[in-house]
Amino acid sequence: MTVAEMLSRISSRELTEWMLFYGLEPFGTEVEFLGHAITSSTIANVNRAKGKKAAKPEDFMPKFEQKKEQSIDEMIGMVSMMNAAYGGKDLRE
Protein backbone atom coordinates (compact mmCIF):
# COMPACT_ATOMS: atom_id res chain seq x y z
CA MET A 1 0.00 0.00 0.00
CA THR A 2 1.31 3.44 -0.88
CA VAL A 3 1.29 6.39 1.52
CA ALA A 4 -1.43 8.06 -0.58
CA GLU A 5 -3.62 4.95 -0.36
CA MET A 6 -3.07 4.72 3.37
CA LEU A 7 -3.92 8.39 3.90
CA SER A 8 -7.09 8.03 1.82
CA ARG A 9 -8.25 5.22 4.12
CA ILE A 10 -7.30 6.60 7.53
CA SER A 11 -9.38 9.19 9.34
CA SER A 12 -7.94 12.37 10.79
CA ARG A 13 -8.80 11.07 14.25
CA GLU A 14 -6.99 7.75 13.73
CA LEU A 15 -3.93 9.49 12.27
CA THR A 16 -3.83 11.82 15.27
CA GLU A 17 -4.17 8.85 17.63
CA TRP A 18 -1.22 7.10 15.93
CA MET A 19 0.86 10.28 16.19
CA LEU A 20 0.07 10.54 19.91
CA PHE A 21 0.81 6.84 20.41
CA TYR A 22 4.17 7.27 18.67
CA GLY A 23 4.93 10.10 21.08
CA LEU A 24 4.35 7.72 24.01
CA GLU A 25 5.72 4.49 22.50
CA PRO A 26 8.07 5.24 19.60
CA PHE A 27 8.44 2.61 16.89
CA GLY A 28 10.38 2.30 13.67
CA THR A 29 13.98 2.88 12.70
CA GLU A 30 14.81 5.38 15.45
CA VAL A 31 13.99 2.78 18.10
CA GLU A 32 15.93 0.14 16.16
CA PHE A 33 18.94 2.47 16.06
CA LEU A 34 18.69 2.85 19.84
CA GLY A 35 18.70 -0.93 20.33
CA HIS A 36 21.82 -1.26 18.18
CA ALA A 37 23.43 1.66 20.01
CA ILE A 38 22.83 -0.03 23.37
CA THR A 39 24.39 -3.25 22.08
CA SER A 40 27.34 -1.36 20.59
CA SER A 41 28.00 0.57 23.80
CA THR A 42 27.86 -2.63 25.83
CA ILE A 43 30.42 -4.31 23.56
CA ALA A 44 32.64 -1.22 23.62
CA ASN A 45 32.44 -1.02 27.42
CA VAL A 46 33.33 -4.65 28.11
CA ASN A 47 36.35 -4.27 25.82
CA ARG A 48 37.54 -0.81 26.93
CA ALA A 49 40.90 -0.23 28.52
CA LYS A 50 41.10 0.07 32.27
CA GLY A 51 40.47 3.66 33.36
CA LYS A 52 38.98 4.69 30.01
CA LYS A 53 35.65 6.54 30.08
CA ALA A 54 32.59 4.33 29.51
CA ALA A 55 30.73 4.73 26.22
CA LYS A 56 27.06 5.70 26.22
CA PRO A 57 24.42 4.51 23.74
CA GLU A 58 24.17 8.12 22.49
CA ASP A 59 27.77 7.83 21.31
CA PHE A 60 26.61 5.23 18.77
CA MET A 61 23.38 6.83 17.60
CA PRO A 62 23.44 8.15 14.04
CA LYS A 63 23.02 11.90 13.85
CA PHE A 64 20.73 13.10 11.13
CA GLU A 65 18.99 16.47 11.09
CA GLN A 66 18.43 18.18 14.42
CA LYS A 67 14.76 18.42 15.35
CA LYS A 68 13.65 21.75 16.74
CA GLU A 69 11.38 21.44 19.75
CA GLN A 70 7.92 22.79 18.90
CA SER A 71 5.87 25.10 21.06
CA ILE A 72 2.30 24.15 21.99
CA ASP A 73 0.97 26.71 19.49
CA GLU A 74 3.11 25.21 16.70
CA MET A 75 1.86 21.70 17.54
CA ILE A 76 -1.78 22.82 17.57
CA GLY A 77 -1.23 24.66 14.28
CA MET A 78 0.25 21.54 12.67
CA VAL A 79 -2.60 19.33 13.88
CA SER A 80 -5.16 21.89 12.68
CA MET A 81 -3.50 22.02 9.28
CA MET A 82 -3.39 18.22 8.98
CA ASN A 83 -6.97 17.98 10.19
CA ALA A 84 -8.12 20.43 7.51
CA ALA A 85 -6.03 18.72 4.81
CA TYR A 86 -7.69 15.38 5.51
CA GLY A 87 -11.20 16.77 5.71
CA GLY A 88 -11.55 16.64 9.48
CA LYS A 89 -13.78 18.89 11.51
CA ASP A 90 -12.47 21.26 14.16
CA LEU A 91 -14.59 20.46 17.22
CA ARG A 92 -12.98 23.06 19.47
CA GLU A 93 -15.23 25.77 20.78
ZICORJO-V633608 format. One record per residue. N is the residue number from 1. RES is the residue in one letter. SS is DSSP state (h for helix, s for strand, l for the rest). PHI is phi in radians with two decimals (none if undefined). PSI is psi in whole degrees, 0 to 359 (none if undefined). Layout:
n->[N	N]
res->[RES	RES]
ss->[SS	SS]
phi->[PHI	PHI]
psi->[PSI	PSI]
//
This chain:
n->[1	2	3	4	5	6	7	8	9	10	11	12	13	14	15	16	17	18	19	20	21	22	23	24	25	26	27	28	29	30	31	32	33	34	35	36	37	38	39	40	41	42	43	44	45	46	47	48	49	50	51	52	53	54	55	56	57	58	59	60	61	62	63	64	65	66	67	68	69	70	71	72	73	74	75	76	77	78	79	80	81	82	83	84	85	86	87	88	89	90	91	92	93]
res->[M	T	V	A	E	M	L	S	R	I	S	S	R	E	L	T	E	W	M	L	F	Y	G	L	E	P	F	G	T	E	V	E	F	L	G	H	A	I	T	S	S	T	I	A	N	V	N	R	A	K	G	K	K	A	A	K	P	E	D	F	M	P	K	F	E	Q	K	K	E	Q	S	I	D	E	M	I	G	M	V	S	M	M	N	A	A	Y	G	G	K	D	L	R	E]
ss->[l	l	h	h	h	h	h	h	h	l	l	h	h	h	h	h	h	h	h	h	h	h	h	h	l	l	l	l	h	h	h	h	h	h	h	h	h	h	h	h	h	h	h	h	h	h	l	l	l	l	l	l	l	l	l	l	h	h	h	h	l	l	l	l	l	l	l	l	l	l	l	h	h	h	h	h	h	h	h	h	h	h	h	h	h	l	l	l	l	l	l	l	l]
phi->[none	-1.43	-1.07	-1.07	-1.12	-1.08	-1.19	-1.32	-1.76	-1.71	-1.41	-1.02	-1.07	-1.15	-1.07	-1.10	-1.08	-1.13	-1.12	-1.16	-1.06	-1.06	-1.12	-1.53	-2.29	-1.00	-2.47	1.79	-1.13	-1.09	-1.20	-1.10	-1.03	-1.11	-1.04	-1.16	-1.16	-1.11	-1.08	-1.11	-1.19	-1.11	-1.10	-1.09	-1.25	-1.29	-1.91	-1.38	-1.23	-1.02	1.50	-1.39	-1.07	-1.22	-1.41	-1.96	-0.95	-1.05	-1.15	-1.95	-1.41	-1.15	-1.94	-1.76	-1.30	-1.39	-1.62	-1.40	-1.22	-1.58	-1.40	-1.03	-1.09	-1.15	-1.13	-1.11	-1.07	-1.15	-1.13	-1.08	-1.13	-1.15	-1.02	-1.14	-1.10	-1.77	1.36	-1.34	-1.90	-1.51	-1.66	-1.23	-1.95]
psi->[135	166	318	318	317	315	333	342	341	140	161	319	313	320	317	319	319	320	318	318	317	324	328	319	81	148	166	198	327	319	322	318	320	317	316	324	321	315	315	318	325	314	316	320	324	343	10	156	151	133	350	145	138	143	151	154	325	333	341	4	134	145	111	221	147	132	127	134	133	149	167	317	321	320	315	320	318	316	320	318	315	320	313	319	329	15	18	167	140	110	7	152	none]
//
